[in-house]
Amino acid sequence: MLHVVHHPDYRAPRPTRGTFSFDKYWLVMEALRELAPQHGIEMVEHRPDPCPREWLEAVHDHDYVDEVFRAEVPREKERRIGFPVTSRIRDRVRHTNGGTWLAARLAIEHGYAANSAAGSHHALSQTGAGYCVFNDLAVAANRLIAEGDARQVLIVDCDVHQGDGTASLTAGRTDIFTLSLHAEKNFPARKARSSLDVPLADGVDDDGYMEALGRHLPACIADFAPDLVLYQAGVDPHAQDRLGRLALSDEGLARRDRFVVAEARARAIPIASALGGGYGNDQRAVAQRHARSMLVMADENAKTACVRADAGVSE
């Protein structure tokens, strides 16, 4: 069973400035609806509410949140984001942020759930950046802890780009741990300090990536002891990604996703994924990578649940 969070507002009109395209967000759902039955996976779609303003202001600067809500973001901030912040974009990012929170709540109930957008890990306190307006990972982690749904949240960021915004927004917190595996020479040029950064050289392949992930993720889980994992599951480490510098294959992405979910679920830790980055001239090919990623994670969650049930272990 795949519980996936989606909203029609995830697809916004093509921006009048910048190069970012929102087409992949409906293409991902189109791919999921086609592929899920082929993989024998039942899919349940959930629609999020817009993220309340006070949840956003608990993480982001009040004045910046106000600029977004009024759709009057200064041009210099829009340049950092990569597109103009219109009222449609405001509505979109409120729903994508609400979507990651809802995916986490569903994961607590079902073991794993996915948001079909978001993973906006470059957004900072006073501005957005790198196609990110609000940082749904930091917002969701903060709210889940505030509401008592989690005591300690591990954010695992496997996007090809460092999660600089997430690291900055959660710096100094003892109840949120950020792990970022990223291409060392890729965006952003100036990196923030995550709880643990694992910079990777250009061209790292499946085996090299899995060696690094296997060396660090289990230790982070053992040492930090989270009771919830938020997973930034970008597919831009793929060898054919337009903005990546790594060399993972389709199978390498699948190995990565299975490993992350298995490490969490073997310890009965719920895990929610956000879509993250994935870029290319063929938007359908990128959407297929995202869809396969979510289906792989749902399958691994089901397998782990069966193993735990056979062993007589409850959640």
C-alpha positions in Angstrom: 0.0 0.0 0.0 1.3 3.4 -0.9 -0.2 6.4 0.9 0.7 9.5 -1.2 -0.2 13.1 -0.5 -1.1 15.2 -3.5 -3.0 18.4 -4.4 -4.0 19.9 -7.7 -2.2 23.1 -6.6 1.1 21.3 -6.7 1.1 22.1 -10.4 1.4 25.9 -10.8 1.3 27.9 -14.1 4.6 28.1 -15.9 6.5 31.1 -14.5 6.9 34.3 -16.5 10.5 34.5 -15.5 13.1 31.8 -14.7 13.5 28.3 -16.1 11.7 26.1 -13.5 8.8 24.0 -14.7 6.1 22.6 -12.5 5.0 20.0 -15.1 6.6 17.1 -13.4 4.3 17.3 -10.5 1.2 16.1 -12.4 3.4 13.8 -14.5 4.6 12.1 -11.3 1.0 11.3 -10.3 0.2 10.2 -13.8 3.1 7.8 -13.6 2.2 6.5 -10.2 -1.4 5.8 -11.2 -0.1 3.8 -14.2 2.8 2.0 -12.5 1.3 1.1 -9.1 -1.1 -1.6 -10.4 1.7 -3.0 -12.5 3.8 -3.5 -9.4 0.8 -4.9 -7.4 0.7 -1.9 -5.1 -2.6 -0.3 -4.1 -2.3 3.5 -3.9 -4.4 5.8 -1.7 -4.3 9.5 -2.4 -4.6 12.1 0.4 -5.2 15.8 -0.1 -3.4 18.2 2.3 -4.8 21.3 3.8 -2.8 24.5 3.3 -0.1 25.0 5.9 -1.2 27.5 8.6 0.7 30.8 8.6 1.8 30.4 12.2 3.4 27.0 11.4 5.5 28.8 8.8 6.4 31.7 11.0 7.6 29.3 13.7 10.5 28.5 11.3 10.7 31.4 8.8 11.1 35.1 9.4 7.7 36.9 9.9 8.4 39.6 7.3 9.4 37.1 4.7 6.3 35.0 5.3 4.2 38.1 5.0 5.9 39.0 1.6 5.0 35.5 0.3 1.4 35.7 1.6 0.9 39.1 -0.1 2.7 37.9 -3.2 5.0 40.8 -3.0 8.4 39.2 -2.6 11.2 41.6 -3.6 12.8 40.9 -6.9 16.2 40.1 -5.4 14.6 37.3 -3.4 12.7 36.0 -6.4 16.0 35.8 -8.3 17.4 33.6 -5.5 14.3 31.5 -5.6 14.4 31.2 -9.4 10.8 32.3 -10.3 8.3 35.0 -9.3 6.2 34.4 -6.3 2.6 34.9 -7.4 -0.6 34.2 -5.5 -0.7 30.8 -7.3 2.8 30.0 -6.0 1.8 31.1 -2.5 -1.1 28.7 -2.6 1.1 25.9 -4.0 3.8 26.2 -1.3 1.2 26.3 1.5 -0.2 23.0 0.2 3.2 21.4 -0.4 4.3 22.3 3.2 1.0 21.0 4.5 1.6 17.9 2.4 4.9 16.9 4.1 3.3 17.3 7.5 0.4 15.1 6.4 2.7 12.5 4.9 4.5 12.3 8.3 1.2 11.9 10.1 0.3 9.1 7.7 3.7 7.5 8.1 3.1 7.3 11.9 0.0 5.3 11.1 1.2 3.2 8.2 4.9 3.1 8.5 5.7 4.9 5.3 4.0 7.7 3.3 5.0 10.1 0.5 4.5 13.7 -0.4 4.4 13.9 -4.2 6.1 17.3 -4.0 8.2 19.4 -1.7 11.6 18.6 -0.2 12.4 22.3 -0.4 15.6 22.2 1.4 17.2 25.4 0.2 14.7 27.8 1.7 16.2 30.0 4.5 14.7 32.0 7.3 14.4 35.4 5.4 14.3 34.2 1.8 13.8 31.3 -0.5 16.5 29.9 -2.8 17.2 27.3 -5.4 13.5 26.8 -6.4 12.4 26.6 -2.8 10.1 29.1 -1.1 9.4 27.6 2.3 11.3 24.7 3.9 8.7 22.0 4.4 11.2 19.6 6.0 12.1 22.1 8.8 8.4 23.3 9.1 7.1 19.7 9.4 9.8 18.6 11.9 9.2 21.6 14.1 5.4 21.2 14.1 5.5 17.4 14.7 7.7 18.0 17.7 5.6 20.9 19.0 2.4 18.8 18.8 4.0 15.8 20.5 3.9 13.5 17.4 7.7 13.0 17.7 10.4 13.7 20.2 13.4 13.5 17.9 13.3 13.8 14.1 16.1 12.7 11.7 16.1 14.4 8.4 17.9 12.3 5.8 18.7 14.4 2.7 19.9 12.3 -0.3 19.3 15.0 -2.9 22.3 15.7 -5.0 22.5 19.2 -3.5 23.3 20.0 0.1 20.3 20.7 2.3 21.7 24.1 3.3 18.4 25.7 4.3 17.3 22.8 6.4 20.7 22.8 8.2 20.5 26.5 8.9 16.9 26.5 10.1 17.5 23.6 12.5 21.0 24.5 13.7 21.5 24.2 17.4 18.5 22.0 18.0 19.1 18.8 19.9 15.8 17.3 18.8 16.4 17.5 15.0 19.4 15.8 13.3 20.2 16.6 9.7 22.2 14.1 7.5 23.1 15.3 4.0 24.7 13.2 1.3 25.5 15.5 -1.7 27.8 16.3 -4.5 30.6 18.3 -3.0 31.1 20.7 -6.0 27.4 21.2 -6.7 25.0 24.0 -5.6 25.0 25.7 -3.2 28.5 27.1 -3.6 28.6 28.1 0.1 27.5 25.1 2.2 25.8 25.3 5.6 26.8 22.9 8.4 24.4 20.0 8.8 24.6 17.8 11.9 26.5 15.5 9.5 27.6 16.3 6.0 28.8 13.6 3.6 30.3 15.4 0.5 30.7 13.1 -2.5 33.2 13.6 -5.4 31.9 14.0 -8.9 31.0 10.8 -10.7 30.4 8.7 -7.6 28.5 5.5 -8.8 26.1 3.1 -7.2 28.6 1.2 -5.2 30.4 4.3 -4.0 27.2 6.0 -2.9 25.9 2.9 -1.1 29.3 2.6 0.7 28.9 6.1 2.0 25.3 5.7 2.9 25.8 2.4 4.6 28.7 3.8 6.6 26.8 6.8 8.0 23.0 6.2 8.1 22.9 3.3 10.5 25.3 5.0 12.9 23.1 8.2 12.8 20.0 6.2 13.7 21.8 4.3 16.4 23.3 7.4 18.0 20.5 9.9 17.6 17.6 7.4 18.2 14.9 9.2 16.2 11.3 8.3 16.5 10.5 9.7 13.0 12.5 10.1 9.8 11.8 12.7 7.1 13.5 11.7 3.9 14.4 14.1 1.1 14.4 11.6 -1.7 15.6 13.6 -4.7 16.4 11.6 -7.8 19.0 14.1 -9.1 21.9 11.9 -8.1 21.0 10.0 -11.3 23.7 9.9 -14.0 21.3 11.5 -16.5 20.1 14.3 -14.3 20.6 17.7 -15.9 21.8 19.4 -12.6 23.5 16.4 -10.9 27.2 15.5 -10.8 26.8 12.0 -9.5 26.4 8.8 -11.6 23.7 6.6 -10.0 21.7 4.3 -12.2 18.0 3.4 -11.9 19.0 0.4 -9.8 21.3 2.6 -7.7 18.4 4.9 -6.8 16.3 1.9 -5.9 19.1 0.4 -3.7 19.4 3.8 -2.0 15.7 4.1 -1.3 15.3 0.5 -0.1 18.2 0.9 2.3 16.9 4.2 3.8 13.4 2.7 4.4 14.7 -0.6 5.6 17.0 1.0 8.2 14.1 3.0 9.6 11.4 0.4 9.4 13.6 -2.4 10.9 13.6 -0.3 14.0 9.8 0.5 13.8 10.6 4.1 13.0 8.0 5.7 10.7 9.4 7.4 7.6 7.9 10.0 5.3 9.4 11.1 2.0 9.3 14.3 0.1 9.9 14.5 -3.6 13.1 16.6 -3.9 15.0 17.4 -7.0 15.0 15.8 -10.4 15.8 17.7 -13.6 16.0 16.9 -17.3 14.7 17.9 -20.7 12.4 14.9 -20.7 10.0 15.6 -17.8 8.3 12.3 -18.2 11.5 10.4 -17.7 12.2 12.4 -14.5 8.6 11.8 -13.3 9.1 8.1 -13.9 12.2 8.1 -11.6 10.2 9.8 -8.9 7.3 7.4 -9.2 9.6 4.4 -9.1 11.3 5.8 -6.0 8.0 6.0 -4.1 6.9 2.6 -5.2 10.2 1.0 -4.2 9.9 2.6 -0.8 6.3 1.4 -0.4 7.3 -2.1 -1.3 10.2 -2.1 1.1 7.9 -0.9 3.9 5.5 -3.7 3.2 8.3 -6.3 3.1 9.7 -5.0 6.4 6.2 -5.1 8.0 5.9 -8.8 6.9 9.2 -9.7 8.4 8.4 -8.0 11.7 5.0 -9.7 11.8 6.5 -13.1 11.1 8.9 -12.5 14.0 6.0 -11.6 16.3 7.2 -8.0 16.6 4.6 -5.2 16.8 5.1 -1.5 16.2 
